[in-house]
Amino acid sequence: MAKQKPLYYLLTLFSIIGYAGIAYGVQRHESVLLLLVFGALFLMYGLIIRQQDSSIEFWIGAAFLFRLIFLFALPSLSDDFYRFIWDGRLWSAGYHPFLELPSTYVQQGIGGIDQQLFSKLNSPQYFAIYPPVSQFVYWLAVKVSPHSILGSVIFMRALLIAAEVGSILLMQNLLKRFALPAKRILIYALNPLVIIELVGNLHFEALIIFFVLLVVYFLVKNRWVISAGAMALAIGSKLLPLIFLPALASMLGVKNVLRYGFLLILILFVFFIPMYNSQVINGMSESLGLYFNKFEFNASVYYLVREFGFWQYGYNIIQTVGWKLGLIAGILILAFSFGNGLKWSTDVGIKAYPKLLSDWMWVLCIYFLFATIVHPWYITTLLALSVFTSYRFVVLWTGLVFLSYVGYSQTGFNEVLWITACEYLFVIGYLIFELRNRFLLISR
């Protein structure tokens, strides 16, 4: 251990320099520099997690330090935070961000809602889509710092750092309870994509991960009400955890799922009722429809289908294919969740929970496979779940998905499809390799 300490300090120092560079220096359109810095950070991450005698406590402390580096920086790789602040300022002024398009509010003289902020929105012609827990955070951030964008960002980032600390502590606890190797915590805690996207770029997957782990933690302790509350908070942060419910229901069985489901629906009702308005459903439905039928980024199966559409029809068929791929994903998720879980739903023991987390990982994989959009930060939730499995294709994916930033320039974005193709070929290839090895091991 003593001989390794100088190496640990050196890797920590270089990592600090790299994260500080991305936080306060490198811009999104500087593709070569950005990828070089990220590549170096990912290489050092790989060296650390492969060390057999790594000091877990030392590296967890370093992981917290790396996150704190971003505390006072405006996100440089994502502009989503401007919409967060926009929605928060509308709530603070007594306006409902789901009722009208952002352009409607620009000329109404609302404090902080002006042309300067409007010009920074990346989706100015779309209704708000973020659910109530996230909206509450936006409102609170604006209340804490009414006139400063940076002040609101610092508040939200501090909250996300706290969520990350909670996630890491929960992972440690669950790994111990499940008798899994303690060192696996470093796979998540030190991952550069997690640190940069969740803390640096201010993405609320940090809350999803924390609340989802909290769901399992309280299930293990038979605290059903608190677990249902945690699931409601996860869904209230982003709607994605809804796809976890079939696998959870399959594990709980008919008797328990009725009680759990009632609690979940009741808590969700309490969360959503302050946002309710007759126009909210229409606005959110329109935004969700655009998500599946207009937006496209870093997709896999969808891009293959789209190319067939160009060849067969001569135009982009996303409006007719996007929702169909979503439907196929939904059917597959239901089939996997219930077909894979009915065999063990009658016995909810401690061994059931690692399997639940594993099933959630595969559910997310199915969803991402058919999605029209797979942003880099989406993979962080997948990585958190993979910690409780022996599969490591997600670790590879967290490195390769960052290549999607190559398409950004000072004037806009143009996706480099051959890079996207290489990303999925390597990830799916390594997944097949892992599945093959697992099959051979079981068959012996």
N, C-alpha and C positions, 0 to 999 in steps of 0.2 A: 504493500500500500504506500509506504513512504517513498519508494522509487517512482510511483506513478503520480504523486502529487504535483510535481512541476509540470507534467503534461496536462493535468486537469486545469491548473491555473492558466497555462498557455492557451488551451482551447477556450476557456472562459473569456480570457482577454480578447482573443480574436473574434469570438462570438459577439461580445459587447460592441466591438468596433463595427461589425457587420450589421447588427440590428440598429445601431445608432445611425449608420449610413442610410439604411432604408427609411428610418423614421424621420430624419431631418435633412436628407440630402438627395437621394435618388428619386427621380420622378418616374411616373408610369410609362411614359413614352421612351425613356432611355433603356430600351430593351436589352442591349448587350451588357451594359453595366449592371442592370437589375438582375439578369440571369446569372452573371458572374458572382455577384454578392450572394444571391440565394443559393447558387450551386456550392459555394464555399461553406455556407452555413449548414447546408444539408450534408455535405461531406463530413464536417465535424460532428454533426448529429449522429451520422452512421458510425463514426469511430467510437463515440461515447457509448451508444447502446450495444455495441458489439464487445465492449470490454467486459471480461468475465468478473473482474474484481472492482467494478465501479462502485464508488461510495454513493448509495442512493440518497442519503440525506444531503450530501454536498451538492449533488446535481439538482435535487428538488429546490434547494436554496437558490442555485444559479437560475433555474427555470423561472422562479418568481422575480429575480433581478432582471432577467431579459424582458419580462413583461413590463416592468416598471420603467424601462428605458423609453417606452412610447408615451408615457403619461401626458406630456405637455406638447405633443406633436399633433398637427392636423393630419388626418389620413391622406396619404399621397397616392395610394393605389386604388381608392374607391371614393366616389362622390355620393354614395347613398346617404351619408350622414346629413347632407343638406336637407333631404326630404324628412329625416327624423326631426330636425330642428324646425322645419316648416310646419309639420303637423303639430309639434309641441307648442309653437307660438300661436297657432290657430286655437288649440284647446285653451291656452292661457288667456286668450282674448275673448273666449266664450263662443267660438265658432266650431262647427262640426266638420272636420277635414274630409269626411266620407260623403258629404252632401253635394259638393260642387267640385269641379276641376280646379286645379291650382290657378289657372289663368283668370278665373272668376274673381278671385280675392285680391289680385294685384292692385287694382285701382280703387279699393274700398277704404284706404287709409288706415288699415289695421297695423298696429305697432309691430315693427320688425318684419312685416310681410310687404316686401317691396320688390322692385324690378331687379335690384342687385342680387337678392337671394333667389328670386325666381329664375334668373338666368343660369344659376348653378345647378338647378334640378335636372336630373338625367331622365325624368319621365314627367315633364310638365303637363302633358295632355292626357294623363291617366289618373283615375281615382286612387285614393289611398288603399293599401292592401294589408297593412300591418295590423294584427289583432290587438285586443285591449291591454294585455300586460305590457307589450312593447310601447303602445301609445301612452300608457301611464308613465313609463320611464321617460319618454320624450317630453311629456308635460312637466314632469318633475325636474328634468334637466333645464328646462326653460325657466321654471320658477326659481331655481337656484342661481341661474345666470341669465337674466332676461335680455340683456343687450349684447352679450358677447358669445359669438359662435364657439370660440376656443373654450370659454368657460363651460358651456354646455357639453362640449366634447370631452373635457376633462372629467366632468361629473359622470357621464355615461361610461367612459373608459374605466374610471375607478370602480364602478359597479360591475363591469365585465371582468376586471381583474379579480374582484372579490368572488365572482362566480367561478372563475378559473381556479382560484385557490380552493374553493369548496369542492369543485369537481375532482381535483387531484387528491384531496383528502378522502373523498368518498371512494375513489378508485382504490386507494391504498387499503381502506377498510374492507371493501368488497373482495379484493384480491386475497386478503388474509382469510376472510370468511370462507371463500371458495377453495382455499388451499392451492392457489395458483402462485407462480413465481412473483415475488415482490418487485423484482427488477422491471417487470413489464410496465410499471408506472412511467418509466422514463420514455417509453415509446410515444406516449401522449405528451407528457410534461415538457419535453425538450424539442418536440417537432417544430421546425421553423414555419411550416404552413399554418399550424395552429396559432403560434405566437403572432405572426404577421397579420393573418386574416382576422382572427377574433379580437385581439387586443389592438393591434396596429390599425387595422381597417374598420374596426368598430362594427363587427357583424354579430348579430344576436344569437347565432348558433351557440355561443358561449352559455347563454341562458338555457337553451334547449338541452344541451349536454348535462348541465348541472341538475336541472329538474328531472330529466329522464333517469339519471343515476339515483336521484333522491326517490323516485318511484320504486326502484328495485330495493334500495336500502330499507325503506319502510315496509315493503312487502316481506322482506326477510324477517323483519322484527314484528310482523303481524299487526302493523299499525295501518289498517285499511283506509281509514278516513284521511290520514295525512298523505298516504300514497296517492289516493284519488285526487287530493288537492294538488299534489306535485304534478300529476299528469295534466290536470286542468291548467296549471301554470305553464307547463311546456307547450300545450296547444295554444294557450293565450299569448305566448311569445311569438310563435310562428305556427302555421297550421300543419306543417309537415308531420309532427308526431301522431296525427290521426291515423296514419298508415300502420302504426304500431299496435293499434287496438285489437285487430283480429288475432294476432299471435298472443296477446295478453289474455284475451277472452278464451282462447283455446287452452291456455295453460290453467286458467282459474277453474274452468269447468262451469256447468250450467248454474249450480247452486251459488257459487261465489261470485260469478260474473254479474248476476242480477243485482246483488248488493253493491258491488263495486260500480257497476254501470249507473245505478241510481244516484250514488254519491257524485260520480263524475259529471253527470248531466246537471245535477242540482248546482254544483260549484261553477260549472261553465255558464249556466244561466245567470248566476250572480255576477260573473265577470263581464258578460256581454250585454247585460241589460242597460248599463249606463250609456253604451254606444248605440243602443237600438234607435232606429228611425226607419220609417217606411222606405226611404230612399237608400239606406245603407246597404240592404241586401242587393238592390239593383246595381249600386256602384261597385261593391266587392265582386259580384258575379261578373260584371263587365271586365274588371281587372283580371280576374282569374281566367276568363275566357281569352283575353289577350295573351296571358301567360302561356297558354297551351296552343293558341292558334296564330300567334304573330311573332313572338320572341324566339330566337334561336341562338345558341352559344355552346360550343364544346360538346356537341351531342355525339352519340355513337350510332345506334340503330336508325334513329331519325335521319341522320345525314345520308345513310345508304338508301333509305326510302325516298328521300328528297331527290337524290341523283337519278333514281329510277323515274321519278316524276318529270324531271327535266328532259330525260331521254324519251319518255313515252308521250308527254303532253306539251312539253316546251315551256313550262312555267313552274313556279314554286307551289307545291301542293300542301303547304303547311296547314291551311285553313280546313282542309278536309281530312288530313292525316294526323295532325297534332292531337286532337281529342281522342281519335281512335287508338293511338298508341298509349295514351293515358288510360283508356278503358281496358286495353289488353294488359297493361301493367297492373291495374286494379284486380282483374280476374285472376292473374297469376299470383298476386299477393294473397288474395283470399284462399286460393287453392293450396298454396304453400303453407299458409298460417294454420289452417284448419286440418289439412291433410297430414301435416307434420306434427301437429300437436295433440290430436285427439287420443293418441295412444298413451299419453302420459298426463292428461288433464285431471285424472282422478286422484293423483298423488302429487301434491305440491310440496315437495321437500326441498332441502337446501340445494340439491343437485339440479333442480328444475330451473333455478335462476340464471346460472351461466348459460344454459341452453336457451333461455328466453332472450338474453342479450345477443347470443349468436344468431338466433332467428331474426331478431331485429336488424342485425347487420345484413343478412341475406335479403330481407325485405327491402332495405334501402338500396342494395345492389340491383334488385329487380326494377325498382323505381327509376334509378339513375340510368339503367340500360335503355329504357324507353323514353326518357325525358328529352324534351327539345332544348332544355337549358341545364347545364351542369357547371355552375360557377366554382372556382377553386375552393371557396370556403364551405361549400356543401359537403366536401369530403371529410371535413373535420369531425362531424358527427359519426361518420362511418369509421373513422380511425378510433374514436373513443370506444365504440362497441367492439372493435376488433381486438382491443387489448385483452378481452376476456376469452379470446379464441387463440388457436395456434396458427392462424392464417396471417401472412405478412404482405400479401399483394397490395393491401391498402397503403402500407408504408411506401411502397414504390409509387403508388398513385399520387400520394401527397407531394412527391418530388416532381413527377412528370406533369401534373395538372397545372403547375405554375408556369409551364411553357405557353399556356394560353395568353399570357400577357404580351407575347411577341406581337400580336396583332394591333396593339395600341400605337398611335402616333399623336403628334400635336394637333392634328386636324380631325381625328376620329378613330374609328376601329375597322380593321379589315382582317378577318380571321384567316390564318394560314392553315389551310386544310390538311396539307401533308404532315404538319406537325401534330395536328389533332389525330390523324390516322396513326401516326407512330405512337402517340400516347396510349391509345386504346389497344394497339397491337401488342405492346410490351406488357401492359397491365393484364389484359385477358390471357396473353401467353403465359405469364407467371402464375396467374390463377389456375390455369389448366395444369401447369407443372405441379402446383401444390395439391390440387385435387387428385392428380395421378399418384403422387407419392403417398397421400393419405389412403387411397384405395388399395395400393400395393401393401401398405402397412397393415391394414385391416384384414386383407385376404390371406396374409401369412399364417 
